[in-house]
Amino acid sequence: MKWFVALLIFLSSCHSTNKAPNRIPAERIGVHTAKYHDAKRGRPVVVEVWYPTDRTGPIDQPEDPVWEHPQEIRDVALTEGIYPLIMMSHGHGGNRRDHSWIVEHLVKHGFIVASVEHYGNSWRNYNPALTLRFWERAKDITFAITAIEKDPLLKKHIDPKRVGFVGYSLGGMTGLVLGGAKMTNLKQIALEYVKKYTEIDKINQAIVESTDFTESQNNFGDRRIKAFALLSPATFAISPESLRKVKVPVALIASEEDEVLPHQEHALKIVENLKPARLKLFQKSSHYVFLNRVSDVGKELLRPNIHTETIQTDRTAIHEEVGHFLVQFFQEHLR
């Protein structure tokens, strides 16, 4: 259950500063923040959307000094065409821009990428009671796909028959649920967690006991999503039997020495029961290697809160390798 702790600590220092972070070479990437609202659930669903553009303009400066981001141009028109859509889901306590390095690879190969920020489970709006409602993440993705298909800026550029998904850490479990797996024993798992880590992440036994987990047992599969890529995914609430029921193509990218979600308990369970269509295992890399590259400012901000080696590791080579892997996987399965 270490996943509950580590990501929130890593991201908790992400506050604005006047010093700009390092920048990544431009790839003609457009960006738009879509602020949707799910009236049925009374829940905001904010989505960062990146897309191909042939327009020029000032490079956007996100108020986020911790990470390196792509050079992107805000709210310009898309290059004419119909594109596959890739949905993204961040890890516990993360946010919608945690994996913008993936955008650099997918957009320049003709994909639109839409990253959802899960309300109550991001560092911007963390809520311990909402965090336990893991199934809301899958519903966020399903709602966002429908909203994007109706969005005036995007709807004529989206191919609804070519939708993929990328999920990191807890976002990986979100992907498994969207692929047809079911969550089990969530209340028991949460109770075991608070016994071991007393009130870490502000979750305590009273919050667990007051949460109705009944809905978690439903099927949240979304047949519109045709291919799933999982980066260091969590599987604590997914049984081997449920994994075997996932029939859509799945790519797995993980580390055999993952310090947050141990390989034997998580990724290996997927390898043995789901048999991924594509598999890439790194022997020695951190769970955090799949987050954005850390800026010089970010290294100073995060240094008191996380192991120095984790923030100083150069992720560029692994990002290039994984980016190429993702492009090939989605080109193959979203033809």
N, C-alpha and C positions, 0 to 999 in steps of 0.2 A: 504493500500500500504506500510505498515511498512516493509514488507519482503525485499524491495529494499535496505533498509538502514542497518538493523541489522546484516545480515550475513557478509556483506563486512567489517563492523567495527570489527566484531569478529575475522575475519581471517587476517586482514591487518597487524598484527604484526608477522606473521609466517616467520621468517628469521632464518638462520642457526646460531648455536653457538657451542662452543667446548664441552659444557657439554651435556652428553648423557641423553635422557629422560628415564623414568622408562620403564621396559619391562614386557610384558605379557608372561606367561608360554608357552613354545613351543608346537606346535601341528603338527609338520612336515608339514609346509606349504611352498610350492615353490612360487616364485614370479618372474615375468618378465614384463619389461616395453616395450610395443609394440608401436613403433612410426610410425603410418600409415600416409598417405597423400591422401586426396581426391582431385585428380587433377581437377575434374569437377568443384569443388567449390573453388579451390585454398586454401585449408584449412587443417591445420594439425589436426589429430585426434590421440591424445596420450591416450593409454589405459594401466592401471595397471591390470595385470592378476595374480590371485592367484590360486593355484591348489594343489591337493594331490601329495605328493612325498614320496618315501621311501629312498631317498638319504640323506646323511649328508654333512655338510659343515659349513663354518663360518656364523654366524647370520648376516644378512644384517643390516646396520645402516643407515636408511633414513636421509637425511639432513633436518630434521624437528623436532625441539626441543619442539614444542608446544603440540603435541599429544603423547599419548601412542600408540604403534603399536604392532602387533603380532610379535613373533619371527619367522622370515621367512628366507629362504635360496634362494639366487638369482640365476636364470638361470640354475637350475638343471633340470634333466629330470623328466617327470611326471611318476607317478606310472601307470603301464599298465592298461588300461581299457577305457571304453566309459562313459563319464560323462554328466549330464545336465549342461547347461550354464546359469548363472545368470548375466545379465547386470545391472550396477548401474549408476545412474545419481545424481550428487551432487547438492547442493543448489546454489543460487545466490552468486557469489563471492567466492565459495568454491574451492575445488580441488579434484582430483581423489582418494586421500587417506583419505578423511574426515570420512569415515565409515568403516575403516579396521577392526573395532571390529566385524562387521557382518561376515567378512571372517572367523574369528575363529570358528564360529558356522557352516557355510555352508560347508567349505572345509572339515572339519573332518567328515561330513556326505555325502561326495562324490559328491560335486558340484565344478565346476570351476566358479570363480567369476571374471568378467571383468568390471572395473570401468573406465568410459570415462571422460576425462577432456575436458570441453566445451570451445573451444577457444574463447577468447573475454569476457567470463563470469566467468573466474576463477581469483583468486588474482594474479596468476603468469603473466597473460597477459590481464588484464582488459581493455576493449575498450567499451565506452558507446554506440557507434553506433551499434557495433555487439551485445551488450547485448540486445538491443531492438528487435533483430531478433530471437525471442524465438523459432521459428520453426526450426532454425538451430540445436537446441539441439536434436530434434527428428531425424533429418537427420543424425546427428553424430552417434546416436545409431544404426540406420539402416545400415549405412556404416560400422560401427565397427563389427557388426555381420557378414556381408559378408567377411570382411577382416580376421576375426578370423577363419572363416570356411576354408580359404585358407592359413592360416599361417602354415609354415612347422613345427613349434614347437607344434601346437595345433590341427591341422585339423583332425588328426586320433583319437583324444581323445574326440571330441565334438559330441554329439548327436543332430543333427539339428532339430529333432522333439521335443526336450525338452529344450526350451528356456524360461527363466523367466526374470523378471525385478524388481529391487528395486529402488525407487526414493524418494528423500528427498526434502521437501519444493518446490522450483521451479522445482526440478527433479521429484516431484510427478505430477506436471502439465504436464511435458514432458511425463510421463507414460500414463496419460489420453489421450493425443494426439496420442501416439503410439497405444493405445487401441481402437482408432476410434472416439474419441471426436474431435470436431473442435473448434478452437479459434475464437472469435468474438470481434469486437470493440477495437482492440489493440491500434490503434492510439488515439482514444478517451480516453482510460484508461491511456495511457502514458502522454497525455496532461494534464489530471486531476492531475496526479502525480507531474509533474513539477510545476504546479501552487501551489500545497500544499507544496512541498519540493523543493524550488528553487535551482536548479543545484546541489543537493545532488547526489552522485555517478557520478558527472560530466555530467549528462544528463540535457539538457536544451531544450527549445522550438524549437530552430533552428535545433537541432539534430533530434528531433521527426518529425518536418515538412519535413526534407530532407530524411527521411526513407520511402522507399516504402513497405507498409504493405500488398500489394496485395496477395503475395504468402502465407501469414498466413492463408488465408481462404481455402487452399487446404486440402485434406485428407492425413494425414501422418501415417495412421494406418499401422502396420507391423504385418501381420498374422503369422509370425514365432514365435512371442512372445505369449505364451499360458497362462501365469499367471502374474499378476502384484501385487506387494506389495508397498503401498504408505505410507510414514512416514511424518506426519504433512504436507500434500500436499497443495500447492497453487491452487486455482480454479478461480482466478479473471477473467480469460479470457474464462472460460468454462461455457456455459449456462446450466440450468437444463435440457432443451430439448436435448442438445447434450450429457449430461451425461447418459440419458436414452437409448442412442443408443450404449453404450458400453456393449458388450455381453460376453466378456471374464471374467474369474474369477478374482476378485479384493479383496485383503486384505487391510484393512485400520487400521493404527496405529496412534493415535493422542492423544492430551491432550485437555481436556475441558477448560483449563486455558492457552491456547497457547497465549503468549504475542506478537507474531509477526504476526501470521495468525489466527485471532480469530475464535474460534470453530463455532460460529453461521454463519460466512461468508464463511467458507471453508469446514472443515470436515463434518459439519452437512449437507451441500448441497449434499455431496456424499452419506451420510447415507440415506437421504430422496429420492434421485433420482436414484442412482445406486444400492443401496441395496447390500453392499459388501458380498462376500462369507464368509469372516471372518472379525471380528471386534474386536479391542482392544482399549478401551478408558481409558486413565489415567486421574484422576480427577485433581491432582495437580502436574504438572511437566512442566518444561520449554520447549520451542520450541527447545532449544539447547541440550536437554538431548539425542537426537539421533545422535549427533556428537560423535567423539571419546572421551575417557576419557582424561582430561587435565593433563599433566605432571607437576611436581613441577616447572620446568623452565617455562612452559607455563603459569602457574598461575601468575608468576611474570611479564612476558611480557605482558599479557593481562589485568592485574589489572587496569591500568589507563584508559582502553577503554571500559570496560564492567562491569556490576553490579557484585559485588563480589560473591553474592550467586550463580549466574549462573555458575561460574567457579569452585566453591568449592563443589558444589553438587556431591555426590558420585553416579555415573551413573551405577555402576557395577550391582546392583540388577535389574534395569530396562533393561539393556543390556542382562542379562541372560534370563529374561522373554521374551523379544522381539525376541532374537535369537532362543529360543525354538519355539516360535510362527511361525517364518519364516520357520524354518526347516519343521515343520508339514505342513504348507501351501504348500510349494513347493513339498514335498514328495507326498502330496495328488493330486496335479494338474499337476505334471510333471512325472507321472509314466512311 
